[in-house]
């Protein structure tokens, strides 16, 4: 795309944005549209806040489960290590 085309595209884009702003701020329908956009944005913000809190709670639950499983695994590993140590001691006593 040539610079001339880019400039022309920028001017057309700016003009369209100006028209959209004019329609939103200077017409009765624009006032209704702004109100509707504001309400929708507010609803989305509330939904996003709820989703965030739900995700935060799920993450806390998941991390607690992971900690519990890790501790359980560590305890099992300690038990197995103790058993192995005991067997190694018995074997060493038989040899010595």
N, C-alpha and C positions, 0 to 999 in steps of 0.2 A: 504494500500500500504506500503510495506516494505521500509526501508531506502535505500537499495540497488537499488530497482526499481526507487525510487525518484531520486537518483544520476544518474542512467542510463538515465532516462527521461530528466534530466537537461543537460546532456552531448549531447544527441541527439538534443535537442532544440537549444543549443548553436551552434552545428555544422550546423544545418539548417539555423540559423540566419547568420552564417558566409558565407555560400554558397550564401544566398540571397544578402548579402552586396557585396560579390565578383562579382556577376552577375550584380549588379547595377552600380558598380564603374569601372569595368575592361573590359566591353564589349561594343561594339557599340550599341547593343540593350539596354543595361543598361543605356547608356547616353540618348537614346530616351525615355526610361521609366522614368528616373529622370526628364527630361524636361516636360513630360506629367504629372507626379505627381505634379511638381511645378506649372504648369498652372492650373491644377484642384484645387489644394489647394488655389491658388490665387482667382479663381472663387468662391470657397466656402467661402473664407474670405469676398469677396465683397458681396455675397448673405447674409451672416450672418450679416454684417454691415447694409445692407438695411433692413433686417428683424428686427434688433434691433431698428433702427430709427423708423420704422413703428409701432412697439410695443410701443415704447416710446410715440409717437404721440397719439396712441389709448388710452393709459393709461391716458395721460393728458386730452384728450377729455372726457373720462369716469369719471375721478375725477371731472372735471368741471360740468358735468351733475349731478353728485351725490351731489355736493355742492349746485347747483341751486335747486334741489329737496328738499334737507334738509332745505334750507332757506324757501322755499315755505311751507313746512310742518310746520315749526316753526311759520311762520306768521299765518297759518290757526289755529294752536293750540292756539296762543295768542288771535286771534279773538274769538274763542270758549270760552276761559277762560274769556275774557272780557264780553261776552254775559252771561255766567254763573254767573259771579260776579254781573252783573246788575240785573239778575233775583233773585239772593240771596238777594241783597239789597232791592229789591221791596218786596220780601216775608218777610224780617225782618221788613220793615216799616209797613206792614199790621199787623204783630203780635204785634208790639210795639207801 
